[in-house]
């Protein structure tokens, strides 16, 4: 979509060696940028923006009328004196936060007004602001020993609740340096060029995992087994089917794997699917299996942004002739203004049965053991931790970790009685259509 901007908007502050390139990229949309030479200038601009975020929502929702809150332009027209008083209260804390003088009250009021009038009808979300209190208003309240903030605290108490001020002061936002210290860069075990950012919770396993049992030898179970075996863990895969004779399983045989990330929501789920597509392209065991043919998708017009603002390749909506060029046998259920067809060029599909066979072979080459006709009847626990399984023939297996990847079998009491949504369906498998003469 178009970039939302206005001639009255304060300039966007740019710092760093890519600043000129970013300026040339955004200038066609009328975005005004100011390139600065020091990080402190970025810091001052960020603090002023944070002040706007902390104060404008309070004044928009001050009258406690959720059905008709005031927009930002009306705040400047009707509440400038109160806004000035709030800025004056927060100014000492803001200067301390910026590490420098961010300007006079008049300077900041002028900044607020230019920013607000670039979107005069905007009404900041009250619910979002309350959820973000420690990161917004709380930042300034943490420094209230520098200067009293009676009006700020009174508005917070009235609009966000009696305990809001205390909550802000007790829930100090974690410093960015501390957050960064907890982030870990973890390379993919088979694709070192692919790295993942993980947040270190500080929790450690009591004992290192040297061996593991995976219950289920389908696509998920074999994928888990491969990841464990690559890390040097001794793996035993148990499956109730006759996998020793190559039984792939009903669920795998009846499924069809579409490798895609379009229309995935929320954002985290979209990102997870996109990472998965990258693994399919780069993992040495998997990369030869997919067919990257792209996908035509019929979707409701305007349902969402399928391209995630440019983060995902989406071509369309397509005209009928373009669809036929991509898929000669495309069928239409009739023209409808409520539907559109898009082409997602980076998507593909993979044969689940071939994938499972390939994974089993790769896992076996790393020394993992497969045992078929092994139905788990119970688990072995010690000190509240599952450390093994008992099969229906009475035999047992123990390990440092037990991973259940048994599909719908995970709903059995023996495997933890995982609560699953029951949506019975029918899968029809047909022979491939024969090509017509001349094709």
C-alpha positions as CSV (number, residue, x, y, z in Angstrom):
1,X,0.0,0.0,0.0
2,X,0.9,3.7,-0.1
3,X,3.2,5.2,2.5
4,X,1.1,7.3,4.9
5,X,2.8,10.7,5.3
6,X,1.9,14.4,5.3
7,X,3.8,17.7,4.5
8,X,3.2,18.6,8.2
9,X,4.8,15.5,9.6
10,X,8.1,16.0,11.5
11,X,11.0,14.6,9.4
12,X,11.9,11.0,9.9
13,X,15.3,10.8,11.5
14,X,17.9,8.6,9.7
15,X,21.3,7.6,11.0
16,X,24.0,5.4,9.5
17,X,25.6,4.5,6.3
18,X,22.4,3.4,4.6
19,X,20.7,6.7,5.3
20,X,21.2,8.2,1.7
21,X,19.8,5.0,0.1
22,X,16.8,5.0,2.4
23,X,16.1,8.7,1.6
24,X,16.2,8.0,-2.1
25,X,13.9,5.0,-1.6
26,X,11.2,7.0,0.3
27,X,11.4,10.4,-1.3
28,X,9.1,9.4,-4.2
29,X,6.3,9.0,-1.6
30,X,6.8,12.4,-0.2
31,X,8.5,11.2,3.0
32,X,10.7,13.9,4.5
33,X,13.9,12.6,6.1
34,X,16.6,14.2,8.1
35,X,20.0,12.5,8.2
36,X,21.9,13.0,11.4
37,X,25.5,12.3,12.3
38,X,25.2,11.0,15.9
39,X,23.2,8.4,17.8
40,X,22.3,11.1,20.4
41,X,20.2,12.9,17.8
42,X,18.3,9.7,17.3
43,X,17.8,9.3,21.0
44,X,16.4,12.8,21.4
45,X,13.9,12.2,18.6
46,X,12.9,8.9,20.1
47,X,12.2,10.4,23.5
48,X,10.0,13.2,22.0
49,X,8.0,10.5,20.1
50,X,7.7,8.5,23.3
51,X,6.4,11.6,25.1
52,X,3.7,11.9,22.4
53,X,2.7,8.3,22.8
54,X,2.6,8.6,26.6
55,X,0.5,11.8,26.8
56,X,-1.8,12.0,23.8
57,X,-3.8,8.8,24.6
58,X,-4.5,10.2,28.1
59,X,-5.9,13.4,26.7
60,X,-7.9,11.7,24.0
61,X,-9.6,9.4,26.5
62,X,-9.7,11.7,29.5
63,X,-13.4,12.3,29.4
64,X,-14.1,8.6,30.1
65,X,-16.4,8.3,27.1
66,X,-15.2,5.2,25.2
67,X,-17.9,5.6,22.7
68,X,-16.7,9.0,21.5
69,X,-13.0,9.7,22.5
70,X,-11.4,12.9,21.2
71,X,-9.1,12.8,18.2
72,X,-5.6,14.3,18.4
73,X,-6.4,17.4,16.5
74,X,-9.2,18.2,19.0
75,X,-6.8,17.8,21.9
76,X,-4.6,20.5,20.5
77,X,-7.6,22.7,19.9
78,X,-9.2,22.3,23.3
79,X,-6.6,21.1,25.8
80,X,-3.4,22.9,24.9
81,X,-2.9,24.3,28.5
82,X,-3.2,20.8,30.0
83,X,-0.9,19.4,27.4
84,X,1.7,22.1,28.2
85,X,1.4,21.2,31.9
86,X,2.0,17.5,31.3
87,X,5.0,18.2,29.1
88,X,6.4,20.5,31.8
89,X,6.0,17.7,34.3
90,X,7.7,15.1,32.1
91,X,10.4,17.3,30.7
92,X,13.1,16.7,33.4
93,X,12.6,12.9,33.1
94,X,12.7,13.2,29.3
95,X,16.0,15.1,29.3
96,X,17.5,12.5,31.6
97,X,16.3,9.7,29.4
98,X,17.7,11.4,26.3
99,X,20.9,12.3,28.0
100,X,20.6,15.8,26.6
101,X,18.2,18.7,26.4
102,X,15.4,17.8,24.0
103,X,14.1,21.4,23.9
104,X,11.7,23.8,25.6
105,X,8.1,23.2,26.3
106,X,7.2,25.4,23.3
107,X,9.5,23.3,21.1
108,X,7.9,20.1,22.2
109,X,4.4,21.4,21.9
110,X,5.3,22.4,18.3
111,X,6.6,18.9,17.6
112,X,3.5,17.3,19.1
113,X,1.2,19.5,17.0
114,X,3.1,18.9,13.7
115,X,3.0,15.2,14.3
116,X,-0.7,15.1,15.4
117,X,-1.9,17.3,12.5
118,X,-0.3,14.9,10.0
119,X,-3.1,12.5,11.0
120,X,-5.7,14.8,12.6
121,X,-8.4,12.2,13.0
122,X,-6.2,9.6,14.7
123,X,-7.3,8.3,18.2
124,X,-4.6,6.4,20.0
125,X,-5.8,3.0,21.3
126,X,-6.6,3.1,25.0
127,X,-6.4,-0.7,25.4
128,X,-3.0,-0.8,23.7
129,X,-1.7,2.0,25.8
130,X,-2.8,0.3,29.1
131,X,-1.1,-2.9,28.0
132,X,2.1,-0.9,27.3
133,X,2.0,1.3,30.4
134,X,5.5,0.2,31.7
135,X,7.1,0.9,28.2
136,X,5.2,4.2,27.7
137,X,4.2,6.2,30.8
138,X,6.2,4.0,33.1
139,X,9.5,5.1,31.5
140,X,8.9,8.7,32.7
141,X,7.4,7.7,36.1
142,X,10.5,5.7,36.9
143,X,12.3,9.1,37.2
144,X,9.6,10.9,39.1
145,X,12.2,11.5,41.9
146,X,13.7,14.1,39.5
147,X,10.4,16.1,39.3
148,X,6.9,15.5,40.7
149,X,4.3,14.5,38.1
150,X,0.9,15.0,40.0
151,X,-1.2,15.7,36.9
152,X,0.3,12.8,35.0
153,X,-0.3,10.4,37.9
154,X,-3.9,11.7,38.5
155,X,-4.8,11.2,34.8
156,X,-3.3,7.7,34.8
157,X,-5.2,6.8,38.0
158,X,-8.5,8.1,36.6
159,X,-8.2,6.6,33.1
160,X,-6.1,3.4,33.5
161,X,-7.2,2.4,37.1
162,X,-6.3,3.1,40.7
163,X,-3.3,0.8,40.6
164,X,-1.8,2.0,37.3
165,X,0.8,4.3,38.8
166,X,2.0,1.7,41.2
167,X,2.1,-0.8,38.4
168,X,4.2,1.5,36.2
169,X,6.7,2.0,39.0
170,X,7.0,-1.6,40.0
171,X,7.1,-3.0,36.4
172,X,10.1,-1.1,35.2
173,X,10.7,-2.0,31.6
174,X,13.8,-4.2,31.2
175,X,16.8,-2.2,29.9
176,X,17.6,-3.0,26.2
177,X,21.1,-4.0,27.2
178,X,19.7,-6.6,29.5
179,X,17.3,-7.9,26.9
180,X,20.0,-8.1,24.3
181,X,22.2,-10.0,26.8
182,X,19.5,-12.7,26.9
183,X,19.3,-13.1,23.1
184,X,21.2,-16.0,21.6
185,X,22.1,-16.6,18.0
186,X,21.7,-20.3,17.2
187,X,22.8,-21.6,13.9
188,X,20.8,-24.3,12.2
189,X,22.4,-27.7,12.9
190,X,22.7,-28.6,9.2
191,X,22.6,-25.2,7.6
192,X,25.1,-23.0,9.5
193,X,24.3,-20.1,7.2
194,X,20.8,-20.0,8.7
195,X,20.7,-18.7,12.2
196,X,17.8,-18.2,14.6
197,X,17.5,-15.6,17.4
198,X,16.3,-17.2,20.7
199,X,15.5,-15.6,24.0
200,X,17.4,-17.3,26.9
201,X,14.9,-17.9,29.7
202,X,17.7,-18.8,32.1
203,X,16.1,-22.2,32.7
204,X,18.5,-25.1,32.3
205,X,17.8,-28.8,32.0
206,X,18.9,-30.7,35.1
207,X,20.8,-33.2,33.1
208,X,22.2,-33.2,29.5
209,X,20.2,-35.2,27.1
210,X,22.3,-38.1,25.8
211,X,19.5,-40.4,24.5
212,X,15.9,-39.9,23.5
213,X,12.8,-41.8,22.5
214,X,10.6,-40.4,19.7
215,X,7.1,-41.9,19.6
216,X,5.8,-41.7,16.0
217,X,7.7,-42.3,12.8
218,X,5.9,-40.0,10.5
219,X,7.1,-36.7,9.1
220,X,7.2,-34.8,12.4
221,X,8.7,-37.7,14.3
222,X,11.4,-38.3,11.7
223,X,12.2,-34.6,11.5
224,X,12.6,-34.5,15.3
225,X,14.7,-37.6,15.2
226,X,17.0,-36.1,12.5
227,X,17.5,-32.9,14.5
228,X,18.4,-34.9,17.6
229,X,20.7,-37.3,15.9
230,X,22.6,-34.4,14.2
231,X,23.3,-33.2,17.7
232,X,24.9,-36.5,18.7
233,X,21.9,-37.8,20.7
234,X,21.2,-41.5,20.6
235,X,17.7,-41.8,19.2
236,X,15.1,-44.6,19.2
237,X,12.0,-44.1,17.1
238,X,8.9,-46.2,18.1
239,X,5.9,-46.5,15.8
240,X,2.8,-48.7,16.1
241,X,2.9,-49.5,12.3
242,X,5.1,-52.0,10.6
243,X,7.7,-49.4,9.7
244,X,10.4,-52.1,9.5
245,X,8.7,-53.1,6.2
246,X,8.4,-49.5,5.0
247,X,4.8,-48.7,6.2
248,X,4.5,-45.0,5.8
249,X,1.2,-44.7,7.6
250,X,-2.3,-43.6,6.7
251,X,-2.0,-40.0,7.7
252,X,1.2,-39.4,5.7
253,X,-0.1,-41.3,2.6
254,X,-3.4,-39.4,2.6
255,X,-1.8,-35.9,3.1
256,X,-0.5,-33.4,0.6
257,X,2.1,-30.9,1.8
258,X,1.8,-27.4,0.5
259,X,4.8,-25.3,1.4
260,X,3.5,-21.8,1.9
261,X,3.2,-18.8,4.2
262,X,0.4,-16.8,2.6
263,X,-2.4,-15.4,4.7
264,X,-0.9,-16.9,7.9
265,X,-1.8,-15.0,11.0
266,X,-0.7,-13.8,13.5
267,X,2.7,-12.4,12.4
268,X,4.6,-15.0,14.4
269,X,2.9,-17.9,12.7
270,X,3.6,-16.3,9.3
271,X,7.3,-15.9,10.2
272,X,7.5,-19.5,11.5
273,X,6.1,-20.8,8.1
274,X,8.4,-18.6,6.2
275,X,11.4,-20.0,8.1
276,X,10.2,-23.5,7.4
277,X,10.2,-22.7,3.7
278,X,13.8,-21.6,4.0
279,X,14.7,-24.8,5.7
280,X,13.1,-26.8,2.8
281,X,15.3,-24.9,0.4
282,X,18.6,-25.2,2.3
283,X,18.6,-28.4,4.4
284,X,20.9,-30.9,2.6
285,X,18.5,-33.8,3.3
286,X,15.3,-31.9,2.3
287,X,16.3,-29.4,-0.5
288,X,15.9,-31.9,-3.4
289,X,12.4,-33.0,-2.4
290,X,10.1,-29.9,-3.0
291,X,8.7,-28.8,-6.3
292,X,8.8,-25.0,-6.3
293,X,6.1,-24.3,-8.8
294,X,4.3,-21.4,-7.2
295,X,0.6,-21.4,-6.2
296,X,-2.6,-19.8,-7.4
297,X,-4.9,-19.0,-4.6
298,X,-8.5,-17.9,-4.7
299,X,-9.2,-15.6,-1.8
300,X,-11.8,-13.1,-0.5
301,X,-11.1,-9.6,-2.0
302,X,-9.4,-7.3,0.5
303,X,-9.4,-9.9,3.3
304,X,-5.8,-9.0,4.3
305,X,-2.5,-8.0,2.8
306,X,-1.3,-11.3,1.3
307,X,2.2,-9.9,0.6
308,X,2.8,-8.7,4.2
309,X,3.8,-5.2,3.1
310,X,6.4,-6.6,0.7
311,X,7.7,-9.2,3.0
312,X,6.2,-12.0,0.9
313,X,6.0,-12.4,-2.9
314,X,2.4,-12.0,-4.1
315,X,1.5,-11.2,-7.7
316,X,-2.0,-10.1,-8.3
317,X,-4.9,-9.8,-8.2
318,X,-4.7,-11.5,-11.6
319,X,-7.0,-11.1,-14.6
320,X,-8.6,-14.2,-16.0
321,X,-6.1,-14.4,-19.0
322,X,-3.2,-14.3,-16.6
323,X,-4.6,-17.1,-14.6
324,X,-5.1,-19.3,-17.7
325,X,-1.5,-18.5,-18.8
326,X,-0.2,-20.0,-15.5
327,X,-2.7,-22.9,-15.3
328,X,-4.4,-23.9,-18.5
329,X,-7.0,-26.1,-16.7
330,X,-8.0,-23.4,-14.2
331,X,-11.7,-23.8,-13.3
332,X,-13.8,-20.8,-12.3
333,X,-16.8,-21.0,-10.1
334,X,-18.1,-17.8,-11.7
335,X,-17.0,-14.2,-11.7
336,X,-17.5,-12.5,-8.4
337,X,-16.5,-9.1,-7.2
338,X,-15.9,-10.5,-3.7
339,X,-13.1,-12.9,-4.8
340,X,-9.7,-12.5,-6.4
341,X,-6.9,-14.8,-7.5
342,X,-3.3,-14.2,-6.5
343,X,-0.1,-16.0,-7.5
344,X,2.5,-16.8,-4.8
345,X,5.6,-17.4,-6.8
346,X,7.8,-18.7,-4.0
347,X,5.5,-21.6,-2.9
348,X,5.6,-25.2,-3.7
349,X,4.7,-28.7,-2.6
350,X,6.3,-31.9,-1.5
351,X,5.3,-35.6,-1.5
352,X,4.9,-36.6,2.2
353,X,5.5,-40.3,1.6
354,X,8.8,-39.6,-0.3
355,X,9.8,-37.2,2.4
356,X,9.3,-39.7,5.2
357,X,11.3,-42.3,3.4
358,X,14.1,-39.9,2.8
359,X,14.1,-38.7,6.5
360,X,14.1,-42.3,7.8
361,X,17.1,-43.1,5.6
362,X,19.0,-40.0,6.8
363,X,18.2,-40.7,10.5
364,X,19.3,-44.3,10.2
365,X,22.6,-43.3,8.6
366,X,23.2,-41.2,11.8
367,X,22.8,-44.3,13.9
368,X,19.2,-43.9,15.1
369,X,17.1,-47.1,15.6
370,X,13.6,-47.6,14.3
371,X,11.3,-50.2,15.9
372,X,7.9,-50.9,14.3
373,X,4.8,-52.7,15.7
374,X,5.5,-50.9,19.0
375,X,2.3,-49.6,20.6
376,X,2.9,-47.5,23.7
377,X,0.7,-48.6,26.6
378,X,2.1,-46.5,29.4
379,X,4.8,-44.1,30.4
380,X,7.5,-44.4,33.0
381,X,7.9,-41.5,35.4
382,X,10.4,-40.6,38.1
383,X,10.1,-37.5,40.3
384,X,7.3,-36.2,38.0
385,X,9.4,-36.5,34.9
386,X,8.7,-38.9,32.0
387,X,11.8,-41.0,31.4
388,X,10.5,-43.9,29.4
389,X,7.7,-45.9,27.9
390,X,6.1,-49.3,28.3
391,X,4.8,-51.1,25.2
392,X,1.7,-53.3,25.0
393,X,3.9,-56.4,24.9
394,X,5.4,-55.6,28.3
395,X,8.8,-54.4,27.1
396,X,10.1,-51.0,28.1
397,X,12.5,-48.3,26.9
398,X,14.1,-45.6,29.0
399,X,15.8,-42.4,28.0
400,X,16.7,-38.9,29.1
401,X,13.8,-37.4,27.0
402,X,10.6,-38.7,25.5
403,X,9.1,-36.8,22.6
404,X,5.5,-37.6,21.4
405,X,5.0,-37.1,17.7
406,X,2.2,-39.5,17.3
407,X,-0.4,-37.3,15.5
408,X,-3.9,-38.0,16.7
409,X,-2.4,-40.8,18.8
410,X,-1.3,-38.2,21.2
411,X,-4.9,-38.0,22.5
412,X,-4.6,-41.5,24.0
413,X,-4.3,-41.7,27.8
414,X,-1.0,-43.5,27.5
415,X,0.6,-40.5,25.7
416,X,-0.8,-37.8,27.9
417,X,-4.4,-37.5,26.7
418,X,-3.7,-34.3,24.7
419,X,-6.9,-32.5,24.1
420,X,-7.6,-32.4,20.3
421,X,-10.2,-30.7,18.2
422,X,-12.4,-33.4,16.6
423,X,-13.2,-32.6,13.0
424,X,-13.8,-35.9,11.1
425,X,-13.4,-35.7,7.3
426,X,-13.0,-37.8,4.2
427,X,-10.0,-38.1,2.0
428,X,-10.5,-39.3,-1.5
429,X,-7.5,-40.5,-3.5
430,X,-7.8,-40.7,-7.3
431,X,-5.5,-42.0,-10.0
432,X,-3.7,-39.3,-12.0
433,X,-5.7,-37.9,-14.9
434,X,-4.4,-39.0,-18.3
435,X,-3.3,-36.1,-20.6
436,X,-5.4,-35.4,-23.6
437,X,-4.1,-36.0,-27.1
438,X,-1.5,-33.5,-28.1
439,X,-0.6,-32.5,-24.6
